[in-house]
Amino acid sequence: MRRIAIARKWLVARLSRETSSGRFVPEMDGLRFVAIAMVVCFHLNGYLAAKWPLHHPGTLPQSSWLAQTALAGFRGVELFFVISGFILALPFAAHRLTGAPQPSLRKYYLRRLTRLEPPYFVTLFVLFALAVLVQGRSASDQLPHLGASLLYLHNLIYGSASSVIGVAWSLEIEVQFYLLVPLLTVLFAIPGRGLRRAALAGLILSTISMQSILQPNGRVSLSILAYLQFFLTGFLLADFFVASWKQAPTTTFYWDIVSVIGWPLLGLTLRYDSLAHWLFPIFLFALYCAAFRGRLTSRLLSHRSATIIGGMCYSIYLIHYEVISFAGRFLMRLGDGYPVWAYFLIQLTLIGVAIVCTCGLYFLVLERPCMRRDWPQRLRNRWREWMNPAEPAVEMSAVQ
C-alpha cells in the first residue's frame, strides 16, 4: 500500500502542470476541465453521428437527448476565452489595483512564445506529415495552409479553419487577443470600482451590439471581433477576484444554487441563440463567480482529478480529435444494440480514457517541459555541454 501511495504521489506530481508565476488558482483548472470536456463531447458526438449511418442505416442518433446535450459543447471554446481573459488580466489587475509589481511586456510576450509555440509547432508538423503520408493529401496543396497556420493567419487569409489542424481557428483568435492585452489593461487604471466595472460592462455590450449590426461572417466570424466579449468577461472577473475578493474568495452555499441551476441551462443557448448572443457572457460571468464563491462548486472544481486533466487541456485540445478518429475505428462497434444514449456514454468512457492516456503522455513529453520558464536556457546549456564535453583529465586536475 505504501508503494502504491508513493507511486500515486509521483504520478500526480508529474501530471500536475507548472505555473510560470507561481500563482495556482485550482478553480480555473477545474473550469478548464469543464471546457475541454464540453469540446471533446461535441467532437465525439459529431464523429459518431458521421459514422453511425454506415452501421445503422435509417436511424437518427442526433435525436438522443444526450446527443442534443453534447451539441452545447461548442460553447466550450467560449469558456476557454473567458479563462484566457481572466488569467492574462490577473497580473495587470493586481498591479493596477493592489500595487503588485508591474508585469514586464517583454517577459509577457516571451512567455507566451516559449510556453505555447513548441507544442503547437510540433503538432502542426506531425499532422501535416500524417496528412501527406497516411491520408494521401498533396503536399504542395497543403503547404500554403501549413505556412498560414504557422503564422496564425489561416483564418484571415482563407476565411476558414486550417485543413492541417482544424482546432487552430480558436488559437489564432487567442493570439489576436494576446496582442490587445496591453492596450485593454488600461481599463484597470480607471479610478473607482463602479466606474471601472461599468466601463468593462459597457465595452462588452458595445462589442455585442457591433456584432449584431455587422452580422459577422467569413473572416470576421473567425476573428477577435466575434469573440472579444468573452475575453472582456474574463477581465471583469479578474477585477472582482482582485479588488473585491482579495484573491481569496469566501464561499457560501447560495452560490452553489447558481451552479446547480446554471450549468444544465447551457443547452438552452442552442434553442435561443439570438437571445443567448446577448446574455451568454453575463451567464458565464455568473457561473464563473459561482465557481469561486460556491462552497461545493469550488471544492468540486478544485478536486485533484479535475485540476490535473484541466491542467493538460492544451495538449488535449491540440490532438483530441485525432485520438477520437483513431480510437473510434476500433471502439465504435462496442455498445451496439444499446439505446443511443447508453451507446454514447460507452463510447465517451472508452474514447475518453484513450484521450486522457494519449494526451497525458503528449503533455508529459512535450508540453510540461515548456512550462518551465527557463527551459530555453536549460536546453542551450545542455547543447553546449554536448558540443563541448569537458576533458576528464582537466576535471581530475581541477579536483586535485
QUIRAMO-V484383 format. One record per residue. N is the residue number from 1. RES is the residue in three letters. SS is DSSP state (@ for helix, = for strand, . for the rest). PHI is phi in degrees with one decimal (999 if undefined). OMEGA is omega in radians with two decimals (999 if undefined). Layout:
[[N,RES,SS,PHI,OMEGA] [N,RES,SS,PHI,OMEGA]]
This chain:
[[1,MET,.,999,-3.13] [2,ARG,@,-65.2,3.13] [3,ARG,@,-65.4,3.11] [4,ILE,@,-63.7,3.13] [5,ALA,@,-64.3,3.13] [6,ILE,@,-65.5,3.14] [7,ALA,@,-63.8,3.13] [8,ARG,@,-64.9,3.13] [9,LYS,@,-63.5,3.12] [10,TRP,@,-64.6,-3.12] [11,LEU,@,-65.4,3.12] [12,VAL,@,-62.3,3.13] [13,ALA,@,-63.7,-3.13] [14,ARG,@,-71.5,-3.08] [15,LEU,@,-85.0,-3.14] [16,SER,.,-74.7,-3.10] [17,ARG,.,-77.8,3.08] [18,GLU,.,-100.6,3.11] [19,THR,.,-106.6,-3.09] [20,SER,.,-69.4,-3.09] [21,SER,.,-90.8,-3.06] [22,GLY,.,84.3,3.12] [23,ARG,.,-89.1,-3.14] [24,PHE,.,-117.3,3.11] [25,VAL,.,-112.2,-3.00] [26,PRO,@,-60.8,3.14] [27,GLU,@,-60.5,3.13] [28,MET,@,-67.2,3.08] [29,ASP,@,-68.3,3.05] [30,GLY,@,-63.7,3.08] [31,LEU,@,-69.3,3.03] [32,ARG,@,-61.0,3.09] [33,PHE,@,-60.4,3.12] [34,VAL,@,-60.6,-3.09] [35,ALA,@,-63.9,-3.10] [36,ILE,@,-71.4,3.07] [37,ALA,@,-63.7,3.10] [38,MET,@,-63.8,3.14] [39,VAL,@,-63.8,3.14] [40,VAL,@,-62.7,3.13] [41,CYS,@,-61.6,3.13] [42,PHE,@,-62.5,-3.11] [43,HIS,@,-72.1,3.08] [44,LEU,@,-64.4,3.10] [45,ASN,@,-61.0,3.11] [46,GLY,@,-64.6,3.13] [47,TYR,@,-64.0,-3.12] [48,LEU,@,-65.5,3.12] [49,ALA,@,-64.4,3.14] [50,ALA,@,-73.0,-3.08] [51,LYS,@,-89.5,-3.06] [52,TRP,@,-55.5,-3.10] [53,PRO,@,-59.1,3.12] [54,LEU,@,-67.7,-3.09] [55,HIS,@,-113.9,-3.08] [56,HIS,.,-133.9,-3.11] [57,PRO,.,-62.0,3.08] [58,GLY,.,92.4,3.13] [59,THR,.,-98.3,-3.10] [60,LEU,.,-125.3,-3.11] [61,PRO,@,-62.6,-3.10] [62,GLN,@,-71.5,3.11] [63,SER,@,-79.2,3.12] [64,SER,.,-64.9,3.13] [65,TRP,@,-62.7,-3.14] [66,LEU,@,-70.9,3.10] [67,ALA,@,-64.9,3.11] [68,GLN,@,-64.9,3.09] [69,THR,@,-65.5,-3.13] [70,ALA,@,-63.7,-3.14] [71,LEU,@,-62.7,3.10] [72,ALA,@,-68.8,-3.13] [73,GLY,@,-64.5,3.12] [74,PHE,@,-66.5,3.05] [75,ARG,@,-72.3,-3.13] [76,GLY,@,-59.4,3.11] [77,VAL,@,-63.3,3.13] [78,GLU,@,-67.7,3.02] [79,LEU,@,-62.7,3.10] [80,PHE,@,-63.2,-3.13] [81,PHE,@,-63.0,3.09] [82,VAL,@,-63.9,3.12] [83,ILE,@,-61.4,3.12] [84,SER,@,-61.6,3.12] [85,GLY,@,-59.4,-3.14] [86,PHE,@,-65.9,-3.06] [87,ILE,@,-63.0,-3.10] [88,LEU,@,-75.3,3.14] [89,ALA,@,-78.8,-2.97] [90,LEU,@,-55.6,-3.13] [91,PRO,@,-65.3,3.11] [92,PHE,@,-71.0,3.09] [93,ALA,@,-65.3,3.12] [94,ALA,@,-62.8,3.12] [95,HIS,@,-65.9,-3.07] [96,ARG,@,-71.1,-2.97] [97,LEU,@,-100.0,-3.11] [98,THR,@,-126.7,-3.14] [99,GLY,.,80.6,3.07] [100,ALA,.,-63.9,3.14] [101,PRO,.,-54.2,-3.13] [102,GLN,.,-72.6,3.11] [103,PRO,.,-65.3,3.08] [104,SER,.,-84.6,3.13] [105,LEU,@,-64.3,3.11] [106,ARG,@,-61.9,3.12] [107,LYS,@,-67.2,3.13] [108,TYR,@,-59.2,-3.12] [109,TYR,@,-73.2,3.11] [110,LEU,@,-63.9,3.13] [111,ARG,@,-65.8,3.09] [112,ARG,@,-59.5,-3.09] [113,LEU,@,-69.1,-3.06] [114,THR,@,-77.4,-3.09] [115,ARG,@,-83.1,-2.96] [116,LEU,@,-104.2,-3.00] [117,GLU,@,-71.7,-3.12] [118,PRO,@,-55.6,3.11] [119,PRO,@,-61.7,-3.12] [120,TYR,@,-65.9,-3.11] [121,PHE,@,-64.5,3.12] [122,VAL,@,-60.6,3.13] [123,THR,@,-61.0,-3.11] [124,LEU,@,-62.0,-3.13] [125,PHE,@,-68.8,3.12] [126,VAL,@,-65.1,3.14] [127,LEU,@,-67.3,3.07] [128,PHE,@,-63.3,3.13] [129,ALA,@,-63.2,3.12] [130,LEU,@,-64.7,3.13] [131,ALA,@,-62.5,-3.10] [132,VAL,@,-80.8,-3.01] [133,LEU,@,-82.7,-3.07] [134,VAL,.,-99.6,-3.09] [135,GLN,.,-85.5,3.09] [136,GLY,.,76.7,3.10] [137,ARG,.,-73.8,3.13] [138,SER,.,-75.4,3.13] [139,ALA,@,-63.4,-3.12] [140,SER,@,-66.6,3.10] [141,ASP,@,-72.3,-3.06] [142,GLN,@,-85.6,-3.08] [143,LEU,@,-58.1,3.11] [144,PRO,@,-60.4,3.11] [145,HIS,@,-69.9,3.07] [146,LEU,@,-63.4,-3.14] [147,GLY,@,-61.8,3.14] [148,ALA,@,-65.1,3.13] [149,SER,@,-69.9,3.10] [150,LEU,@,-61.5,-3.13] [151,LEU,.,-94.7,-3.10] [152,TYR,.,57.5,-3.10] [153,LEU,.,-123.6,-3.06] [154,HIS,@,-63.2,3.13] [155,ASN,@,-57.7,-3.06] [156,LEU,@,-75.2,-3.08] [157,ILE,@,-77.8,-3.02] [158,TYR,@,-102.6,-3.12] [159,GLY,.,68.4,3.14] [160,SER,.,-154.2,3.10] [161,ALA,.,-67.4,-3.09] [162,SER,.,-65.5,3.06] [163,SER,.,-78.4,3.11] [164,VAL,.,-88.2,3.13] [165,ILE,.,-140.2,-3.00] [166,GLY,.,-61.2,-3.07] [167,VAL,.,-71.8,-3.07] [168,ALA,@,-69.1,-3.14] [169,TRP,@,-58.3,-3.14] [170,SER,@,-76.0,3.11] [171,LEU,@,-66.9,3.09] [172,GLU,@,-65.4,3.09] [173,ILE,@,-67.2,3.08] [174,GLU,@,-59.5,-3.13] [175,VAL,@,-62.7,3.09] [176,GLN,@,-61.0,3.10] [177,PHE,@,-68.6,3.12] [178,TYR,@,-55.2,-3.12] [179,LEU,@,-70.1,-3.12] [180,LEU,@,-87.5,-3.00] [181,VAL,@,-53.4,-3.13] [182,PRO,@,-57.9,3.11] [183,LEU,@,-73.1,-3.09] [184,LEU,@,-70.4,-3.11] [185,THR,@,-68.3,3.04] [186,VAL,@,-60.5,3.12] [187,LEU,@,-59.1,-3.13] [188,PHE,@,-72.4,3.10] [189,ALA,@,-82.8,3.13] [190,ILE,.,-66.9,-3.10] [191,PRO,.,-72.9,3.11] [192,GLY,.,86.3,-3.10] [193,ARG,@,-60.7,-3.07] [194,GLY,@,-60.4,-3.12] [195,LEU,@,-66.1,-3.12] [196,ARG,@,-64.7,-3.12] [197,ARG,@,-72.3,3.06] [198,ALA,@,-65.5,3.11] [199,ALA,@,-65.8,3.11] [200,LEU,@,-64.9,3.13] [201,ALA,@,-63.7,3.11] [202,GLY,@,-64.0,3.12] [203,LEU,@,-68.4,3.09] [204,ILE,@,-63.0,-3.14] [205,LEU,@,-67.2,3.11] [206,SER,@,-65.4,3.11] [207,THR,@,-62.8,3.13] [208,ILE,@,-65.0,3.12] [209,SER,@,-62.2,3.12] [210,MET,@,-61.1,3.13] [211,GLN,@,-65.6,3.14] [212,SER,@,-66.0,-3.14] [213,ILE,@,-77.7,-3.06] [214,LEU,@,-80.2,-3.07] [215,GLN,.,50.4,-3.05] [216,PRO,.,-53.9,3.04] [217,ASN,.,-149.6,3.12] [218,GLY,.,58.9,-3.07] [219,ARG,.,-65.4,-3.12] [220,VAL,@,-64.8,-3.12] [221,SER,@,-69.5,3.10] [222,LEU,@,-110.8,3.14] [223,SER,.,-133.0,3.14] [224,ILE,@,-61.4,-3.13] [225,LEU,@,-62.7,-3.11] [226,ALA,@,-92.2,-3.03] [227,TYR,.,-135.2,-3.06] [228,LEU,@,-58.0,-3.08] [229,GLN,@,-60.2,-3.12] [230,PHE,@,-75.9,3.06] [231,PHE,@,-63.1,3.12] [232,LEU,@,-67.5,3.04] [233,THR,@,-62.1,3.05] [234,GLY,@,-63.8,3.06] [235,PHE,@,-62.2,3.14] [236,LEU,@,-63.0,3.10] [237,LEU,@,-64.2,3.11] [238,ALA,@,-62.9,3.10] [239,ASP,@,-60.9,3.12] [240,PHE,@,-65.9,-3.09] [241,PHE,@,-61.3,-3.08] [242,VAL,@,-86.3,-2.99] [243,ALA,@,-81.2,-3.07] [244,SER,@,-95.3,-3.07] [245,TRP,.,-96.2,3.11] [246,LYS,.,54.3,3.11] [247,GLN,.,61.7,3.08] [248,ALA,.,-145.9,-3.05] [249,PRO,.,-61.0,3.00] [250,THR,.,-82.1,-3.05] [251,THR,.,-110.6,3.12] [252,THR,=,-150.3,3.14] [253,PHE,@,-69.0,-3.13] [254,TYR,@,-63.2,3.12] [255,TRP,@,-71.5,3.06] [256,ASP,@,-65.4,3.10] [257,ILE,@,-63.1,3.10] [258,VAL,@,-60.5,3.13] [259,SER,@,-65.9,-3.09] [260,VAL,@,-61.8,-3.14] [261,ILE,@,-83.1,-2.96] [262,GLY,@,-73.6,-3.05] [263,TRP,@,-62.4,3.10] [264,PRO,@,-64.6,-3.11] [265,LEU,@,-80.1,3.14] [266,LEU,@,-56.9,-3.12] [267,GLY,@,-63.5,-3.13] [268,LEU,@,-68.8,3.14] [269,THR,@,-65.7,3.09] [270,LEU,@,-77.3,-3.07] [271,ARG,@,-81.5,-3.10] [272,TYR,.,-121.0,-2.99] [273,ASP,@,-63.8,-3.11] [274,SER,@,-63.9,3.10] [275,LEU,@,-73.0,-3.14] [276,ALA,@,-62.7,3.13] [277,HIS,@,-56.7,3.13] [278,TRP,@,-85.7,-2.96] [279,LEU,@,-94.1,-3.00] [280,PHE,@,-61.3,3.09] [281,PRO,@,-59.3,3.10] [282,ILE,@,-65.5,3.11] [283,PHE,@,-58.6,3.12] [284,LEU,@,-65.5,3.12] [285,PHE,@,-58.8,3.12] [286,ALA,@,-64.5,3.14] [287,LEU,@,-66.3,3.14] [288,TYR,@,-72.5,3.02] [289,CYS,@,-61.8,3.12] [290,ALA,@,-65.6,3.10] [291,ALA,@,-62.7,3.12] [292,PHE,@,-86.7,-2.97] [293,ARG,@,-95.9,3.13] [294,GLY,=,-74.2,-3.07] [295,ARG,@,-64.6,3.14] [296,LEU,@,-75.5,-3.13] [297,THR,@,-62.3,3.13] [298,SER,@,-61.8,-3.14] [299,ARG,@,-66.2,-3.13] [300,LEU,@,-67.1,-3.13] [301,LEU,@,-69.7,3.14] [302,SER,.,-89.4,3.13] [303,HIS,.,-60.8,-3.03] [304,ARG,@,-57.8,-3.13] [305,SER,@,-61.9,-3.13] [306,ALA,@,-67.9,-3.09] [307,THR,@,-71.5,3.12] [308,ILE,@,-67.5,3.14] [309,ILE,@,-67.2,3.09] [310,GLY,@,-63.4,-3.14] [311,GLY,@,-68.6,3.11] [312,MET,.,-103.7,-3.04] [313,CYS,@,-62.8,-3.14] [314,TYR,@,-65.2,3.09] [315,SER,@,-63.1,3.12] [316,ILE,@,-61.9,-3.10] [317,TYR,@,-63.3,-3.07] [318,LEU,@,-65.0,-2.98] [319,ILE,@,-126.5,-3.04] [320,HIS,@,-62.9,-3.10] [321,TYR,@,-69.3,3.08] [322,GLU,@,-65.0,3.09] [323,VAL,@,-66.9,3.09] [324,ILE,@,-58.3,-3.10] [325,SER,@,-64.2,-3.12] [326,PHE,@,-72.4,-3.10] [327,ALA,@,-66.4,-3.12] [328,GLY,@,-62.5,3.12] [329,ARG,@,-61.4,-3.08] [330,PHE,@,-101.7,-2.97] [331,LEU,@,-107.0,-2.94] [332,MET,.,-69.5,3.06] [333,ARG,.,-76.8,-3.11] [334,LEU,.,-70.4,-3.12] [335,GLY,.,100.4,3.07] [336,ASP,.,-58.0,3.12] [337,GLY,.,94.9,3.08] [338,TYR,.,-84.8,3.02] [339,PRO,.,-57.0,-3.05] [340,VAL,@,-57.5,-3.11] [341,TRP,@,-65.2,3.12] [342,ALA,@,-69.5,3.10] [343,TYR,@,-60.3,3.14] [344,PHE,@,-63.3,3.14] [345,LEU,@,-64.8,3.10] [346,ILE,@,-63.8,3.14] [347,GLN,@,-64.9,3.13] [348,LEU,@,-61.6,3.14] [349,THR,@,-66.5,-3.07] [350,LEU,@,-67.2,-3.12] [351,ILE,@,-72.3,3.07] [352,GLY,@,-61.4,3.08] [353,VAL,@,-63.8,3.11] [354,ALA,@,-62.5,3.14] [355,ILE,@,-66.2,-3.10] [356,VAL,@,-63.4,-3.12] [357,CYS,@,-68.4,-3.10] [358,THR,@,-66.6,-3.11] [359,CYS,@,-71.5,3.05] [360,GLY,@,-63.5,3.07] [361,LEU,@,-65.1,3.10] [362,TYR,@,-60.2,3.11] [363,PHE,@,-62.7,-3.10] [364,LEU,@,-64.8,-3.05] [365,VAL,@,-79.6,-2.95] [366,LEU,@,-113.3,-3.01] [367,GLU,@,-82.5,-3.03] [368,ARG,@,-60.2,3.08] [369,PRO,@,-59.3,3.14] [370,CYS,@,-77.5,3.10] [371,MET,.,-76.0,3.08] [372,ARG,.,-76.0,-3.08] [373,ARG,.,-59.7,-3.03] [374,ASP,.,-99.6,-3.08] [375,TRP,@,-62.3,3.09] [376,PRO,@,-62.8,3.12] [377,GLN,@,-67.0,3.10] [378,ARG,@,-61.5,3.13] [379,LEU,@,-64.3,3.13] [380,ARG,@,-63.8,-3.13] [381,ASN,@,-64.9,3.12] [382,ARG,@,-66.1,3.11] [383,TRP,@,-63.6,3.13] [384,ARG,@,-65.6,3.12] [385,GLU,@,-64.9,-3.14] [386,TRP,@,-70.8,-3.12] [387,MET,@,-76.9,-3.09] [388,ASN,.,-129.6,-3.13] [389,PRO,.,-64.9,-3.13] [390,ALA,.,-71.3,3.11] [391,GLU,.,-74.5,-3.13] [392,PRO,@,-56.8,-3.12] [393,ALA,@,-63.6,3.13] [394,VAL,@,-63.9,3.14] [395,GLU,@,-64.1,-3.13] [396,MET,@,-65.1,-3.14] [397,SER,@,-66.4,3.13] [398,ALA,@,-67.0,3.12] [399,VAL,@,-68.0,-3.14] [400,GLN,.,-68.8,999]]
